[in-house]
Amino acid sequence: MTNSKTIRWGIAGTGVIAGQFAHDIRHAAGATLSAVTARDPAKAAAFARQHSLAAGFSSLSAMIGSGRIDAVYIATPNTVHCAQTLECIAARIPVLVEKPLTASLTQAREIETAARAAGSFVMEAMWSRYLPAVQAARTAIRDGVIGTVTRLEAELAWKIDYDPQSRFFDKANGGGALHDLGVYPISLARFLLGEPTQITGSWRPAPSGVDIAAEISMHFGQTEALIRCGFDRTGANRMIIEGDRGVISLGVPFIKAGAYTVFASRRRADFTEPGGDTRMARIRRKLFRHMPLPGVSRHDYPFPGSGLQFEIEAASDAIRQNWNEHPDNRLGDSLATLRIIDDVLAAPPSGT
């Protein structure tokens, strides 16, 4: 491992999320972007020019062997995550893998086994866990700000018109609402509440057979977490954590929360910070955002860019310290999320 204070990252992939990573790394302390690889050399070269990188490579092995990087961020389709991650592990290169970690629980277990054997750093890019607002909300919950947690509700749904050629609806390319959207609330529910004791769920199929929508109930002792996701509508896209002394809201969309708000009651939370993308919901959120209200306490954690810089900083720090995992986002957490998704999808779809 490098002794350099700054971790030099290489990106595998040139899509939208790769571009966000390239922009956000500028806001991350102790990290820099050095190289990119893509199957199409022209795309790698164009990406390198766009982001002022010294090198673009036509293969992952060439980028790893160049000596220009200390770690790899994998931003390719999830169907190739496993092979590329295993290649990085074999080369003793730390790796950050875009969510979901893999297209299947079996592949995730293969990665875990290889990483453990090699003593290599592997982390799923579950970036929402590292947002300052999410971290602060977790601390507030643990400190008893809202008392004993009784219920969590989270919905993540964006309307996507059905297209059998789209990766969202293509089973061979890891499509489905649970793998694309559901991973976030499932992961965050476990991050905030711990390990579930009971899980039930249902899903509805798209014409291609992947899940277009799903609903999961996770029980953490006496606390229930109700999670919904889907491509069939635009949903509330908000997370509410209810306690016996108050309510915490992670606003719209909660996966990019720049604040958390404490309310005296669920009714007040629903009125002043409603979910959804309707005109009235947007107006009410904007109107009450900076208005002092009794029983309402807002805690702001603004940030530039998309918010990926916080996971970049966390991964870079873990790599500098020669950790195999980051304590806030272990490989076991990623496997637990995939296991929940597999269990839900193993049941027959609703309406059949």
Short mmCIF file of the C-alpha atoms (twelve columns), coordinates in Angstrom:
data_MODEL
# 
_entry.id   MODEL 
# 
loop_
_atom_site.group_PDB 
_atom_site.id 
_atom_site.type_symbol 
_atom_site.label_atom_id 
_atom_site.label_alt_id 
_atom_site.label_comp_id 
_atom_site.label_asym_id 
_atom_site.label_seq_id 
_atom_site.Cartn_x 
_atom_site.Cartn_y 
_atom_site.Cartn_z 
_atom_site.pdbx_PDB_model_num 
ATOM 1   C CA . MET A 1   0.000   0.000   0.000   1 
ATOM 2   C CA . THR A 2   1.166   3.506   -0.735  1 
ATOM 3   C CA . ASN A 3   2.657   5.640   2.013   1 
ATOM 4   C CA . SER A 4   1.298   8.725   0.306   1 
ATOM 5   C CA . LYS A 5   -1.102  10.854  2.307   1 
ATOM 6   C CA . THR A 6   -3.383  11.208  -0.715  1 
ATOM 7   C CA . ILE A 7   -5.070  8.107   -2.149  1 
ATOM 8   C CA . ARG A 8   -4.942  8.034   -5.945  1 
ATOM 9   C CA . TRP A 9   -8.188  6.616   -7.343  1 
ATOM 10  C CA . GLY A 10  -8.869  5.023   -10.696 1 
ATOM 11  C CA . ILE A 11  -12.420 4.660   -12.026 1 
ATOM 12  C CA . ALA A 12  -13.726 1.647   -13.930 1 
ATOM 13  C CA . GLY A 13  -16.580 2.990   -16.053 1 
ATOM 14  C CA . THR A 14  -17.528 6.277   -17.661 1 
ATOM 15  C CA . GLY A 15  -21.286 6.517   -17.016 1 
ATOM 16  C CA . VAL A 16  -23.326 8.991   -14.975 1 
ATOM 17  C CA . ILE A 17  -22.248 7.776   -11.544 1 
ATOM 18  C CA . ALA A 18  -18.599 7.730   -12.651 1 
ATOM 19  C CA . GLY A 19  -18.981 11.377  -13.639 1 
ATOM 20  C CA . GLN A 20  -20.486 12.221  -10.246 1 
ATOM 21  C CA . PHE A 21  -17.570 10.481  -8.513  1 
ATOM 22  C CA . ALA A 22  -15.103 12.473  -10.633 1 
ATOM 23  C CA . HIS A 23  -16.802 15.755  -9.709  1 
ATOM 24  C CA . ASP A 24  -17.273 14.975  -6.008  1 
ATOM 25  C CA . ILE A 25  -13.749 13.714  -5.357  1 
ATOM 26  C CA . ARG A 26  -12.658 17.338  -5.662  1 
ATOM 27  C CA . HIS A 27  -14.448 17.949  -2.360  1 
ATOM 28  C CA . ALA A 28  -12.902 14.906  -0.631  1 
ATOM 29  C CA . ALA A 29  -9.896  15.365  1.628   1 
ATOM 30  C CA . GLY A 30  -6.995  12.976  1.113   1 
ATOM 31  C CA . ALA A 31  -8.155  11.659  -2.265  1 
ATOM 32  C CA . THR A 32  -7.511  12.443  -5.900  1 
ATOM 33  C CA . LEU A 33  -8.592  10.991  -9.247  1 
ATOM 34  C CA . SER A 34  -5.719  9.741   -11.383 1 
ATOM 35  C CA . ALA A 35  -7.023  7.406   -14.096 1 
ATOM 36  C CA . VAL A 36  -10.037 5.848   -15.790 1 
ATOM 37  C CA . THR A 37  -10.695 2.668   -17.728 1 
ATOM 38  C CA . ALA A 38  -13.493 1.670   -20.094 1 
ATOM 39  C CA . ARG A 39  -14.047 -1.072  -22.647 1 
ATOM 40  C CA . ASP A 40  -14.191 1.612   -25.318 1 
ATOM 41  C CA . PRO A 41  -10.788 3.376   -25.433 1 
ATOM 42  C CA . ALA A 42  -12.405 6.437   -27.003 1 
ATOM 43  C CA . LYS A 43  -14.762 6.809   -24.027 1 
ATOM 44  C CA . ALA A 44  -11.882 6.409   -21.586 1 
ATOM 45  C CA . ALA A 45  -9.855  9.039   -23.440 1 
ATOM 46  C CA . ALA A 46  -12.814 11.459  -23.579 1 
ATOM 47  C CA . PHE A 47  -13.509 10.996  -19.851 1 
ATOM 48  C CA . ALA A 48  -9.834  11.560  -19.057 1 
ATOM 49  C CA . ARG A 49  -9.824  14.797  -21.054 1 
ATOM 50  C CA . GLN A 50  -13.069 15.990  -19.492 1 
ATOM 51  C CA . HIS A 51  -11.751 15.511  -15.966 1 
ATOM 52  C CA . SER A 52  -8.113  16.468  -16.620 1 
ATOM 53  C CA . LEU A 53  -6.778  12.987  -15.911 1 
ATOM 54  C CA . ALA A 54  -3.303  11.962  -16.976 1 
ATOM 55  C CA . ALA A 55  -4.374  8.574   -18.270 1 
ATOM 56  C CA . GLY A 56  -7.229  6.628   -19.793 1 
ATOM 57  C CA . PHE A 57  -6.939  2.848   -20.155 1 
ATOM 58  C CA . SER A 58  -8.776  0.283   -22.262 1 
ATOM 59  C CA . SER A 59  -8.691  -2.420  -19.572 1 
ATOM 60  C CA . LEU A 60  -8.860  -2.701  -15.802 1 
ATOM 61  C CA . SER A 61  -5.688  -4.790  -15.725 1 
ATOM 62  C CA . ALA A 62  -3.785  -2.094  -17.621 1 
ATOM 63  C CA . MET A 63  -4.944  0.593   -15.192 1 
ATOM 64  C CA . ILE A 64  -4.058  -1.544  -12.161 1 
ATOM 65  C CA . GLY A 65  -0.614  -2.313  -13.581 1 
ATOM 66  C CA . SER A 66  0.157   1.285   -14.524 1 
ATOM 67  C CA . GLY A 67  1.429   2.312   -11.091 1 
ATOM 68  C CA . ARG A 68  -0.752  5.423   -11.281 1 
ATOM 69  C CA . ILE A 69  -3.422  4.336   -8.783  1 
ATOM 70  C CA . ASP A 70  -3.771  3.131   -5.198  1 
ATOM 71  C CA . ALA A 71  -7.456  2.124   -5.301  1 
ATOM 72  C CA . VAL A 72  -10.260 1.435   -7.780  1 
ATOM 73  C CA . TYR A 73  -13.845 2.664   -7.834  1 
ATOM 74  C CA . ILE A 74  -16.016 0.288   -9.867  1 
ATOM 75  C CA . ALA A 75  -18.835 2.150   -11.593 1 
ATOM 76  C CA . THR A 76  -19.757 -0.411  -14.239 1 
ATOM 77  C CA . PRO A 77  -23.043 -2.385  -14.611 1 
ATOM 78  C CA . ASN A 78  -23.600 -4.588  -11.576 1 
ATOM 79  C CA . THR A 79  -23.393 -7.757  -13.685 1 
ATOM 80  C CA . VAL A 80  -19.613 -7.258  -14.039 1 
ATOM 81  C CA . HIS A 81  -18.959 -6.057  -10.489 1 
ATOM 82  C CA . CYS A 82  -17.956 -9.512  -9.282  1 
ATOM 83  C CA . ALA A 83  -15.336 -10.225 -11.937 1 
ATOM 84  C CA . GLN A 84  -13.801 -6.760  -11.681 1 
ATOM 85  C CA . THR A 85  -13.749 -6.808  -7.884  1 
ATOM 86  C CA . LEU A 86  -12.075 -10.228 -7.873  1 
ATOM 87  C CA . GLU A 87  -9.457  -8.899  -10.305 1 
ATOM 88  C CA . CYS A 88  -8.712  -6.013  -7.938  1 
ATOM 89  C CA . ILE A 89  -8.512  -8.358  -4.949  1 
ATOM 90  C CA . ALA A 90  -6.084  -10.633 -6.817  1 
ATOM 91  C CA . ALA A 91  -3.911  -7.587  -7.556  1 
ATOM 92  C CA . ARG A 92  -4.068  -6.451  -3.890  1 
ATOM 93  C CA . ILE A 93  -5.756  -3.213  -4.935  1 
ATOM 94  C CA . PRO A 94  -8.369  -1.755  -2.535  1 
ATOM 95  C CA . VAL A 95  -11.749 -1.425  -4.194  1 
ATOM 96  C CA . LEU A 96  -14.946 0.600   -3.730  1 
ATOM 97  C CA . VAL A 97  -17.843 -1.014  -5.613  1 
ATOM 98  C CA . GLU A 98  -20.937 0.888   -6.702  1 
ATOM 99  C CA . LYS A 99  -24.197 -0.436  -5.263  1 
ATOM 100 C CA . PRO A 100 -25.472 -3.049  -5.408  1 
ATOM 101 C CA . LEU A 101 -22.260 -4.876  -4.607  1 
ATOM 102 C CA . THR A 102 -23.170 -7.604  -7.105  1 
ATOM 103 C CA . ALA A 103 -26.126 -8.913  -9.061  1 
ATOM 104 C CA . SER A 104 -26.509 -11.888 -6.712  1 
ATOM 105 C CA . LEU A 105 -25.890 -13.027 -3.159  1 
ATOM 106 C CA . THR A 106 -23.775 -15.930 -4.468  1 
ATOM 107 C CA . GLN A 107 -21.379 -13.516 -6.183  1 
ATOM 108 C CA . ALA A 108 -21.243 -11.315 -3.086  1 
ATOM 109 C CA . ARG A 109 -20.220 -14.333 -1.004  1 
ATOM 110 C CA . GLU A 110 -17.496 -15.088 -3.543  1 
ATOM 111 C CA . ILE A 111 -16.168 -11.555 -3.128  1 
ATOM 112 C CA . GLU A 112 -16.309 -11.825 0.667   1 
ATOM 113 C CA . THR A 113 -14.375 -15.110 0.626   1 
ATOM 114 C CA . ALA A 114 -11.684 -13.730 -1.683  1 
ATOM 115 C CA . ALA A 115 -11.352 -10.475 0.270   1 
ATOM 116 C CA . ARG A 116 -11.020 -12.310 3.583   1 
ATOM 117 C CA . ALA A 117 -8.388  -14.683 2.177   1 
ATOM 118 C CA . ALA A 118 -6.350  -11.855 0.661   1 
ATOM 119 C CA . GLY A 119 -6.843  -9.382  3.488   1 
ATOM 120 C CA . SER A 120 -8.032  -6.847  0.899   1 
ATOM 121 C CA . PHE A 121 -10.166 -3.751  1.418   1 
ATOM 122 C CA . VAL A 122 -13.549 -4.045  -0.324  1 
ATOM 123 C CA . MET A 123 -16.472 -1.708  0.335   1 
ATOM 124 C CA . GLU A 124 -19.843 -1.225  -1.309  1 
ATOM 125 C CA . ALA A 125 -20.441 2.395   -2.272  1 
ATOM 126 C CA . MET A 126 -23.480 2.850   -0.036  1 
ATOM 127 C CA . TRP A 127 -22.753 6.566   0.037   1 
ATOM 128 C CA . SER A 128 -25.899 7.640   1.894   1 
ATOM 129 C CA . ARG A 129 -24.555 6.039   5.104   1 
ATOM 130 C CA . TYR A 130 -21.774 8.621   5.136   1 
ATOM 131 C CA . LEU A 131 -23.822 11.778  4.628   1 
ATOM 132 C CA . PRO A 132 -23.290 14.087  7.635   1 
ATOM 133 C CA . ALA A 133 -27.056 14.452  8.142   1 
ATOM 134 C CA . VAL A 134 -27.555 10.676  8.208   1 
ATOM 135 C CA . GLN A 135 -24.637 10.182  10.578  1 
ATOM 136 C CA . ALA A 136 -25.982 12.933  12.861  1 
ATOM 137 C CA . ALA A 137 -29.515 11.519  12.779  1 
ATOM 138 C CA . ARG A 138 -28.125 8.128   13.780  1 
ATOM 139 C CA . THR A 139 -26.356 9.728   16.747  1 
ATOM 140 C CA . ALA A 140 -29.545 11.576  17.735  1 
ATOM 141 C CA . ILE A 141 -31.521 8.318   17.660  1 
ATOM 142 C CA . ARG A 142 -28.907 6.551   19.782  1 
ATOM 143 C CA . ASP A 143 -28.855 9.487   22.210  1 
ATOM 144 C CA . GLY A 144 -32.609 9.104   22.753  1 
ATOM 145 C CA . VAL A 145 -33.643 12.423  21.198  1 
ATOM 146 C CA . ILE A 146 -36.966 10.874  20.093  1 
ATOM 147 C CA . GLY A 147 -37.093 8.267   22.843  1 
ATOM 148 C CA . THR A 148 -37.637 4.615   22.015  1 
ATOM 149 C CA . VAL A 149 -37.997 4.086   18.273  1 
ATOM 150 C CA . THR A 150 -41.337 2.504   17.425  1 
ATOM 151 C CA . ARG A 151 -41.542 2.718   13.635  1 
ATOM 152 C CA . LEU A 152 -39.541 3.603   10.534  1 
ATOM 153 C CA . GLU A 153 -41.099 4.364   7.163   1 
ATOM 154 C CA . ALA A 154 -39.174 4.884   3.938   1 
ATOM 155 C CA . GLU A 155 -40.255 5.039   0.325   1 
ATOM 156 C CA . LEU A 156 -37.955 5.385   -2.663  1 
ATOM 157 C CA . ALA A 157 -39.774 5.399   -5.976  1 
ATOM 158 C CA . TRP A 158 -39.250 7.186   -9.267  1 
ATOM 159 C CA . LYS A 159 -41.467 6.724   -12.288 1 
ATOM 160 C CA . ILE A 160 -39.623 5.058   -15.152 1 
ATOM 161 C CA . ASP A 161 -41.557 4.181   -18.290 1 
ATOM 162 C CA . TYR A 162 -41.338 0.508   -19.108 1 
ATOM 163 C CA . ASP A 163 -38.760 -0.354  -21.737 1 
ATOM 164 C CA . PRO A 164 -37.662 -3.992  -22.077 1 
ATOM 165 C CA . GLN A 165 -34.296 -2.788  -23.446 1 
ATOM 166 C CA . SER A 166 -33.583 -0.636  -20.379 1 
ATOM 167 C CA . ARG A 167 -31.224 -1.993  -17.728 1 
ATOM 168 C CA . PHE A 168 -33.889 -1.158  -15.129 1 
ATOM 169 C CA . PHE A 169 -36.165 -3.870  -16.552 1 
ATOM 170 C CA . ASP A 170 -33.560 -6.323  -17.840 1 
ATOM 171 C CA . LYS A 171 -32.973 -9.299  -15.548 1 
ATOM 172 C CA . ALA A 172 -29.736 -10.232 -17.327 1 
ATOM 173 C CA . ASN A 173 -28.352 -6.784  -16.467 1 
ATOM 174 C CA . GLY A 174 -29.366 -6.886  -12.808 1 
ATOM 175 C CA . GLY A 175 -32.583 -4.936  -13.242 1 
ATOM 176 C CA . GLY A 176 -35.415 -4.522  -10.758 1 
ATOM 177 C CA . ALA A 177 -36.561 -1.937  -8.234  1 
ATOM 178 C CA . LEU A 178 -35.142 -3.726  -5.199  1 
ATOM 179 C CA . HIS A 179 -31.585 -3.903  -6.543  1 
ATOM 180 C CA . ASP A 180 -31.665 -0.366  -7.926  1 
ATOM 181 C CA . LEU A 181 -33.684 1.486   -5.262  1 
ATOM 182 C CA . GLY A 182 -34.600 -0.837  -2.408  1 
ATOM 183 C CA . VAL A 183 -30.972 -1.358  -1.397  1 
ATOM 184 C CA . TYR A 184 -30.894 2.186   0.013   1 
ATOM 185 C CA . PRO A 185 -33.747 2.040   2.555   1 
ATOM 186 C CA . ILE A 186 -32.916 -1.565  3.479   1 
ATOM 187 C CA . SER A 187 -29.297 -0.641  4.170   1 
ATOM 188 C CA . LEU A 188 -30.182 2.558   6.027   1 
ATOM 189 C CA . ALA A 189 -32.826 0.846   8.163   1 
ATOM 190 C CA . ARG A 190 -30.177 -1.627  9.343   1 
ATOM 191 C CA . PHE A 191 -27.675 1.222   9.782   1 
ATOM 192 C CA . LEU A 192 -30.081 3.072   12.074  1 
ATOM 193 C CA . LEU A 193 -31.810 0.211   13.873  1 
ATOM 194 C CA . GLY A 194 -29.499 -2.809  13.831  1 
ATOM 195 C CA . GLU A 195 -30.239 -6.369  12.753  1 
ATOM 196 C CA . PRO A 196 -33.860 -7.279  11.903  1 
ATOM 197 C CA . THR A 197 -35.480 -10.168 13.715  1 
ATOM 198 C CA . GLN A 198 -38.220 -10.787 11.153  1 
ATOM 199 C CA . ILE A 199 -38.664 -9.923  7.469   1 
ATOM 200 C CA . THR A 200 -41.674 -10.247 5.182   1 
ATOM 201 C CA . GLY A 201 -42.251 -8.743  1.773   1 
ATOM 202 C CA . SER A 202 -44.045 -8.762  -1.547  1 
ATOM 203 C CA . TRP A 203 -43.273 -7.651  -5.084  1 
ATOM 204 C CA . ARG A 204 -44.989 -6.969  -8.383  1 
ATOM 205 C CA . PRO A 205 -43.462 -7.961  -11.729 1 
ATOM 206 C CA . ALA A 206 -42.854 -5.873  -14.814 1 
ATOM 207 C CA . PRO A 207 -43.664 -7.589  -18.143 1 
ATOM 208 C CA . SER A 208 -39.997 -8.638  -18.347 1 
ATOM 209 C CA . GLY A 209 -40.296 -10.469 -15.029 1 
ATOM 210 C CA . VAL A 210 -38.169 -8.186  -12.825 1 
ATOM 211 C CA . ASP A 211 -39.711 -6.447  -9.827  1 
ATOM 212 C CA . ILE A 212 -41.235 -3.114  -10.800 1 
ATOM 213 C CA . ALA A 213 -42.332 -2.462  -7.210  1 
ATOM 214 C CA . ALA A 214 -41.841 -4.049  -3.800  1 
ATOM 215 C CA . GLU A 215 -42.803 -3.619  -0.162  1 
ATOM 216 C CA . ILE A 216 -40.873 -4.986  2.809   1 
ATOM 217 C CA . SER A 217 -41.696 -5.126  6.515   1 
ATOM 218 C CA . MET A 218 -38.633 -5.508  8.745   1 
ATOM 219 C CA . HIS A 219 -39.043 -6.007  12.481  1 
ATOM 220 C CA . PHE A 220 -36.341 -4.989  14.925  1 
ATOM 221 C CA . GLY A 221 -37.835 -6.419  18.087  1 
ATOM 222 C CA . GLN A 222 -40.927 -4.286  18.710  1 
ATOM 223 C CA . THR A 223 -39.927 -1.732  16.059  1 
ATOM 224 C CA . GLU A 224 -41.262 -2.093  12.512  1 
ATOM 225 C CA . ALA A 225 -39.591 -0.665  9.429   1 
ATOM 226 C CA . LEU A 226 -41.902 -0.401  6.420   1 
ATOM 227 C CA . ILE A 227 -40.016 0.017   3.151   1 
ATOM 228 C CA . ARG A 228 -41.445 0.615   -0.315  1 
ATOM 229 C CA . CYS A 229 -39.704 1.045   -3.652  1 
ATOM 230 C CA . GLY A 230 -40.732 1.094   -7.296  1 
ATOM 231 C CA . PHE A 231 -40.379 2.283   -10.858 1 
ATOM 232 C CA . ASP A 232 -44.179 2.506   -11.225 1 
ATOM 233 C CA . ARG A 233 -44.662 5.924   -9.581  1 
ATOM 234 C CA . THR A 234 -42.901 8.861   -8.010  1 
ATOM 235 C CA . GLY A 235 -43.179 8.280   -4.285  1 
ATOM 236 C CA . ALA A 236 -42.664 10.193  -1.054  1 
ATOM 237 C CA . ASN A 237 -38.876 9.601   -1.200  1 
ATOM 238 C CA . ARG A 238 -38.632 10.450  2.478   1 
ATOM 239 C CA . MET A 239 -37.637 8.538   5.622   1 
ATOM 240 C CA . ILE A 240 -39.521 8.980   8.896   1 
ATOM 241 C CA . ILE A 241 -38.325 7.528   12.200  1 
ATOM 242 C CA . GLU A 242 -40.976 7.663   14.925  1 
ATOM 243 C CA . GLY A 243 -40.232 7.424   18.633  1 
ATOM 244 C CA . ASP A 244 -42.334 7.653   21.760  1 
ATOM 245 C CA . ARG A 245 -41.023 11.200  22.354  1 
ATOM 246 C CA . GLY A 246 -40.827 12.604  18.846  1 
ATOM 247 C CA . VAL A 247 -40.127 12.048  15.161  1 
ATOM 248 C CA . ILE A 248 -37.048 12.436  12.952  1 
ATOM 249 C CA . SER A 249 -37.454 13.123  9.239   1 
ATOM 250 C CA . LEU A 250 -34.812 12.716  6.551   1 
ATOM 251 C CA . GLY A 251 -36.194 14.873  3.780   1 
ATOM 252 C CA . VAL A 252 -36.714 14.499  0.053   1 
ATOM 253 C CA . PRO A 253 -34.868 12.589  -1.262  1 
ATOM 254 C CA . PHE A 254 -33.595 10.964  1.907   1 
ATOM 255 C CA . ILE A 255 -30.717 9.211   0.120   1 
ATOM 256 C CA . LYS A 256 -29.210 12.689  -0.446  1 
ATOM 257 C CA . ALA A 257 -30.290 14.274  2.835   1 
ATOM 258 C CA . GLY A 258 -28.636 17.587  3.657   1 
ATOM 259 C CA . ALA A 259 -30.523 17.908  6.945   1 
ATOM 260 C CA . TYR A 260 -32.584 16.043  9.486   1 
ATOM 261 C CA . THR A 261 -35.542 17.529  11.358  1 
ATOM 262 C CA . VAL A 262 -36.931 16.646  14.759  1 
ATOM 263 C CA . PHE A 263 -40.690 17.046  15.194  1 
ATOM 264 C CA . ALA A 264 -42.842 16.787  18.272  1 
ATOM 265 C CA . SER A 265 -45.310 14.577  16.379  1 
ATOM 266 C CA . ARG A 266 -45.828 12.669  13.130  1 
ATOM 267 C CA . ARG A 267 -48.736 14.936  12.280  1 
ATOM 268 C CA . ARG A 268 -46.491 17.998  12.423  1 
ATOM 269 C CA . ALA A 269 -43.848 16.239  10.338  1 
ATOM 270 C CA . ASP A 270 -46.372 15.314  7.650   1 
ATOM 271 C CA . PHE A 271 -47.737 18.857  7.515   1 
ATOM 272 C CA . THR A 272 -44.502 20.841  7.402   1 
ATOM 273 C CA . GLU A 273 -42.209 18.387  5.582   1 
ATOM 274 C CA . PRO A 274 -44.419 16.215  3.377   1 
ATOM 275 C CA . GLY A 275 -42.948 13.709  0.993   1 
ATOM 276 C CA . GLY A 276 -43.606 13.551  -2.730  1 
ATOM 277 C CA . ASP A 277 -43.078 15.747  -5.742  1 
ATOM 278 C CA . THR A 278 -46.464 17.428  -6.015  1 
ATOM 279 C CA . ARG A 279 -46.547 21.205  -6.314  1 
ATOM 280 C CA . MET A 280 -48.199 21.582  -2.915  1 
ATOM 281 C CA . ALA A 281 -45.642 19.316  -1.214  1 
ATOM 282 C CA . ARG A 282 -42.765 21.322  -2.687  1 
ATOM 283 C CA . ILE A 283 -44.360 24.623  -1.623  1 
ATOM 284 C CA . ARG A 284 -44.904 23.467  1.954   1 
ATOM 285 C CA . ARG A 285 -41.366 22.154  2.302   1 
ATOM 286 C CA . LYS A 286 -39.939 25.402  0.970   1 
ATOM 287 C CA . LEU A 287 -42.274 27.568  3.064   1 
ATOM 288 C CA . PHE A 288 -41.520 25.911  6.397   1 
ATOM 289 C CA . ARG A 289 -37.827 25.125  5.810   1 
ATOM 290 C CA . HIS A 290 -36.512 28.286  7.487   1 
ATOM 291 C CA . MET A 291 -39.577 29.290  9.474   1 
ATOM 292 C CA . PRO A 292 -39.239 28.961  13.271  1 
ATOM 293 C CA . LEU A 293 -41.993 26.640  14.479  1 
ATOM 294 C CA . PRO A 294 -42.792 25.289  17.940  1 
ATOM 295 C CA . GLY A 295 -41.949 21.623  18.287  1 
ATOM 296 C CA . VAL A 296 -39.671 21.661  15.225  1 
ATOM 297 C CA . SER A 297 -35.862 21.567  15.264  1 
ATOM 298 C CA . ARG A 298 -33.975 21.490  11.957  1 
ATOM 299 C CA . HIS A 299 -30.326 20.455  11.740  1 
ATOM 300 C CA . ASP A 300 -28.639 21.417  8.467   1 
ATOM 301 C CA . TYR A 301 -25.601 19.723  6.973   1 
ATOM 302 C CA . PRO A 302 -25.251 21.245  3.484   1 
ATOM 303 C CA . PHE A 303 -22.618 20.012  1.068   1 
ATOM 304 C CA . PRO A 304 -21.461 20.729  -2.471  1 
ATOM 305 C CA . GLY A 305 -21.870 18.252  -5.297  1 
ATOM 306 C CA . SER A 306 -23.758 14.965  -5.150  1 
ATOM 307 C CA . GLY A 307 -22.531 13.814  -1.742  1 
ATOM 308 C CA . LEU A 308 -20.180 11.030  -2.848  1 
ATOM 309 C CA . GLN A 309 -17.208 12.812  -1.284  1 
ATOM 310 C CA . PHE A 310 -18.029 11.504  2.184   1 
ATOM 311 C CA . GLU A 311 -17.779 7.836   1.210   1 
ATOM 312 C CA . ILE A 312 -14.621 8.658   -0.774  1 
ATOM 313 C CA . GLU A 313 -13.083 10.217  2.331   1 
ATOM 314 C CA . ALA A 314 -14.155 7.257   4.506   1 
ATOM 315 C CA . ALA A 315 -12.783 4.674   2.075   1 
ATOM 316 C CA . SER A 316 -9.552  6.633   1.565   1 
ATOM 317 C CA . ASP A 317 -9.030  6.923   5.315   1 
ATOM 318 C CA . ALA A 318 -9.650  3.190   5.804   1 
ATOM 319 C CA . ILE A 319 -7.146  2.383   3.053   1 
ATOM 320 C CA . ARG A 320 -4.504  4.656   4.626   1 
ATOM 321 C CA . GLN A 321 -4.997  2.836   7.922   1 
ATOM 322 C CA . ASN A 322 -4.713  -0.571  6.201   1 
ATOM 323 C CA . TRP A 323 -8.200  -1.617  7.275   1 
ATOM 324 C CA . ASN A 324 -9.956  -4.404  5.399   1 
ATOM 325 C CA . GLU A 325 -13.367 -2.826  6.037   1 
ATOM 326 C CA . HIS A 326 -14.868 0.441   7.147   1 
ATOM 327 C CA . PRO A 327 -16.749 0.016   10.455  1 
ATOM 328 C CA . ASP A 328 -19.817 1.920   9.225   1 
ATOM 329 C CA . ASN A 329 -20.187 -0.214  6.100   1 
ATOM 330 C CA . ARG A 330 -18.854 -3.743  6.311   1 
ATOM 331 C CA . LEU A 331 -19.088 -6.443  3.663   1 
ATOM 332 C CA . GLY A 332 -21.453 -8.272  5.993   1 
ATOM 333 C CA . ASP A 333 -23.847 -5.319  5.723   1 
ATOM 334 C CA . SER A 334 -23.855 -5.589  1.943   1 
ATOM 335 C CA . LEU A 335 -24.486 -9.333  2.079   1 
ATOM 336 C CA . ALA A 336 -27.307 -8.820  4.571   1 
ATOM 337 C CA . THR A 337 -29.047 -6.407  2.179   1 
ATOM 338 C CA . LEU A 338 -28.724 -8.809  -0.748  1 
ATOM 339 C CA . ARG A 339 -29.971 -11.673 1.432   1 
ATOM 340 C CA . ILE A 340 -33.112 -9.690  2.306   1 
ATOM 341 C CA . ILE A 341 -33.720 -8.899  -1.369  1 
ATOM 342 C CA . ASP A 342 -33.230 -12.550 -2.344  1 
ATOM 343 C CA . ASP A 343 -35.653 -13.696 0.351   1 
ATOM 344 C CA . VAL A 344 -38.339 -11.285 -0.834  1 
ATOM 345 C CA . LEU A 345 -37.898 -12.153 -4.511  1 
ATOM 346 C CA . ALA A 346 -37.965 -15.886 -3.734  1 
ATOM 347 C CA . ALA A 347 -41.683 -15.588 -3.000  1 
ATOM 348 C CA . PRO A 348 -44.153 -15.647 -5.932  1 
ATOM 349 C CA . PRO A 349 -44.991 -12.137 -7.143  1 
ATOM 350 C CA . SER A 350 -48.269 -10.661 -5.990  1 
ATOM 351 C CA . GLY A 351 -51.213 -11.227 -8.301  1 
ATOM 352 C CA . THR A 352 -49.933 -14.594 -9.544  1 
# 
